[in-house]
Amino acid sequence: MARKSNAETAANPGRLKQIALTYKMTRKADPKVGLIVAGVGIVTFGVFLAIGFLIDHPVYLGILGFLVAFLAMAIIFGRRAETAAFGQMEGQPGAAAAVLDNVGRGWTTTPAVAMSKQQDIVHRAVGKAGVVLIAEGNPNRVKPMLANEKKKLARIMPDIPVHDFIVGKGEGEVPLKKVRTTLMKLPRVLSGPQITQVNDRLRAMGDLLSNMPIPKGPMPKGMRMPRGGKMR
């Protein structure tokens, strides 16, 4: 019991520090967050307390109001902190990868499976919906990159559904804050063992490409690459 108590005591300062850092970060993007959260708490508590006086149970409704007010404040703060975080990440290279890392259980993500010199990036996620390719960058540049990745996947797993979308604010694009929701709404067609098989195939494909012998030095003049691109 003593060890458990010591562990909880040591963990509390860390949590409080994390909350304080989150509040500071949120306040930079949302200066009114403190007033809004406090206002929600005061109004919620006041409503419950008023109802308590009306029904002659101010203590009971006051305690209940305090708990509900605390919960409401936590929910509002969490949402505004999330909005502020997405606002700061918006447009930054690799922002979609950070969101994918927090999608939840059942998804395996691989950041930057393809990248251009202009920092256009394609990420990959595997889950019950199949394979999802998420691109961020200039739409005119990432569309060919997505098409190329889909061709690779079609060669090694033609029976697995592949979805793709571009992160952005343009027409037909998915905003950064809706990436997780978009993935969760996709139809679930794969079982756990099938997901494992897909990940194994992708891992084998990555190992094969990384272990491929690459000739050193410039290519001899007049030499042409073999057509078809098939490996035996």
N, C-alpha and C positions, 0 to 999 in steps of 0.2 A: 504493500500500500504506500509506503514511504517513497519507494522508487517511482511509482506512478505519479504521486503528487509532485515530486521534484521535476519529472518530465513535463507535466502539464504547466508547472510554473515557468519552466524554461521556454516552453512553446508560446505562452501568452505574449511575452514581450516581442517575439518575432512576428506574431500576427498583428499586434497593435502597430508595430513599425511598418508592416506591409500596408495596413489600412491608411496610415498617415502618409506614406509615399504615394499611394493611389489617390488620396484626396488632393495632395499638392499637384500631382500631374493633371488631375481633372480640373482643378481650379484655374490652371494656366489656360486651358482651352474653354472653360466654362466658368467665368468669374462668379456667377450667381448661384453656383451649385450649393454652397453652404446655406444661403438664405432660402432657397427652394426646398431643400431637404428639411431644414428646421421648420419652415412653414407647414409642410405636409405633416410633420410630427405634431405640431401645436394644434392644428385644425382637427386632426384625427382624434387626439386626446380630448380636445374641447367638446367635440360632438358626443363622444361616449360619456363624458362627465355630465354634460347637460341632460342626456337621456337618463343617466343615473339619478339626477335630482328629480326629474319628472316622475320616475317610477319609484322614488324613495329608496333607491339603492346606490347612493353615490360612491360608496367605498368599493363595492363589487364591480360596478361599471368603470370606476376610476382605474382599478388594477387591470381590468380587461382592456380598457382604452390605452393604457400605457404599453401593454404588450403589442396590441395591434398597431399603435403608432410607431413603435420601434421597428416592427416588421415592414410597415409601409415606407419608413425612412430608408431601411436597408434596400428595399426593392428599387425605389427611385434613385438612390445613390448608385446602385449597381448598374442601372440602365444608362444613367448619364455618364458614368465612368467608362462604360463600354463604348458609348457614342464618341466620347472624347478620344479614346484610344484608337478607334477606327479612323477618326478624323486626322490624327497625327500620322497614322500609317498610310493613309490614302496617297497613292501615287509613288510610294517608296518601293524600289525594287525588292522583291522577296516578301512583300506584305502578305500576299496570298498564302505563302508557305507558312507564315506565322499563324494564320487563321486555321489552316489545315492541321497543324500540330495540335490544335485544341478542339478538333471536330468531335472526338469521343471514341469510345471503344468500338471495335469492329471495323475500323478503318486503318489501313496501312498507307502512309504517305511517303512519297519519294520526291524531295524538292529538286528543281532544276534538272529534269531529265533532258532538257534541250535549252540552249541559250544562244542568243545572238551577240554580236559585238556591241550592239546598241542597248544591251541589257534587257532585251525582250526574253521572257522566261516562260517555260512550260513545266508545270508540276504534274505529278501523277498521284492519284489516290485509288486504292483498291478496297472494295467493300462488298456488301450484299447486292448493291446495284450494278456491280461489274467494275469496269475500269473507267475512271473519270480523269480527263485531261483538263487542267485549269491553266489558262494562259494569262499573262499580264504584260502589257506593253502596247506598242502601236498595232492596231488591228490589221493593217495592211501587211505587217511583217509577221505577226503571230499566226495568221490564218494558214500560210504555207507550212509553218512549223507544226501546227496541229495536224494538218493533212499528212505530213511526213510521218509523224508519230503514229497516227491511225493506221497507215500502211504497214508499219513495222509490226504493230499489234495484230493486224489482220493476218499476217503471214504465220505467226506462231500460235495464235488462238482465235481462229475465225468464228468459233461458236460462242465467244464471250462478248456481251454487249459493251460498247465503248461510247461514253458520253463525252462531250467537250463543250466548254464555254469560255468566254473571255471576261476577265474582271475589269470593270470600268463603269463609267456613267453614261456611255453612249447608248444609242438605240440597239436593242438586242443583247446588250452586255449586262452582266450581273454585278451590282454594287458590292464592294468588299464586305460590308456588314451583312449581306445576304448570302454569302458563300456557303456557310454552314447550313442554313435553312434550305438552300437549293439542293445540297447533297442529300439532306435528310428526306426530301420530298421525292427523290428518285425511286422508281419501283424496285422492290427487292426481289431479285431473281436467283441469287446464288446462296448456297448453303455454306456452313463453316468449312467443311472439307474442300469444297470447290474453291473457296477463297484461298485456302492454303496452296492448292495446286496452281492457281493463277500466280500467286506470289513466287512460288518455286520456279515457274516458267520464266517469269520476268527476271528473277535473280540469275537464272542460268543464262538468259540472253545477255544480261549485263556483264557477267563473268566472261562470256564468250567474246564479246566486243572488246573488253579491257585486256584480255589475254592474246588478242590477235597480233601476230607479228607485223610491225610497221617498218617498212624499209627506211633506212636512214639516208639522208642526202637528197638532192633533187632527183626527180624522175627523169630517166634517160629520154632524150629527144626522140620523137617518133613512136614511143611506146604508148599503146592504148590499153585502157582498162577493158577487161572482158565484159561482154554484154550479158544481160540477164541477172547478174548479181547473185546467182544461186551458189550456196556452199554445199558441198557434199562431204 
